[in-house]
């Protein structure tokens, strides 16, 4: 009857790193650090000197950037921070548009817990995907790749490692 | 180690009503209609003539109101619409603050499907609840009560019924 439908998903990704909670937190809070592991030469169109259209890491602030896939649509990412607890937690929603069409909206909770070995990071995304434009399985896969980038980045960043 | 924790929940509520999709959609889109079933004399503090601090039903627009429970905190509700398909779908995020503290953030998808008997409404909420301030089970219960209010309101609104 309608080509409109919504797919609801929740996925959780947990990683450990020898870095401290403050170092892992900074990898999300500081745009220069974030670009080190978040950017991909294949996909991220650098919008300005820092690669972001906007990077305002505070409650109510936005992070925005655009990127395109080879032979694919141009995506616009827009996050708005809801809650930030220094070195412990970041909660935000983000929306994706594909060639200007609403693609998905997600809630993300990132929790940082100090352990004897360093930090355990838990990333939880709750998403609503509209009309089959984007594939939730690919979103989870891409997010997993990004967090593995982060773990690699942090392992070179800190000289001591016990994980 | 920390009193910070997040509870992630998803719940779905489905109701049928003899009203048409356009009538059910209007019950969310028109503030005068919405107040007929959404308000509760026990809880809703009427902020202005229409009971809303803001009611801007369009993509990117906000709906805001405040209310308090007897001997409880004062809650601030702030929704932002992400996607609206006339008579078919509404997608938004909403945040709750309790006495100014971040309480929860949720994604809501409301889908309206025409059936022989009228309309099937499917409400899906994906929520992240912070630090135990609010109880997800009470949220689901309260939302169920509201949608039952809506069904009652719509049953008196439309003279014909076959459900």
Interface residues (C-beta under 8 A of the other chain):
Chain A: X1 X2 X4 X6 X8 X10 X59 X82 X83 X85 X88 X89 X91 X93 X95 X102 X105 X106 X107 X109 X111 X113 X114 X124 X126 X127 X128 X130
Chain B: X1 X2 X4 X6 X8 X10 X59 X82 X83 X85 X88 X89 X91 X93 X95 X102 X105 X106 X107 X109 X111 X113 X114 X124 X126 X127 X128 X130
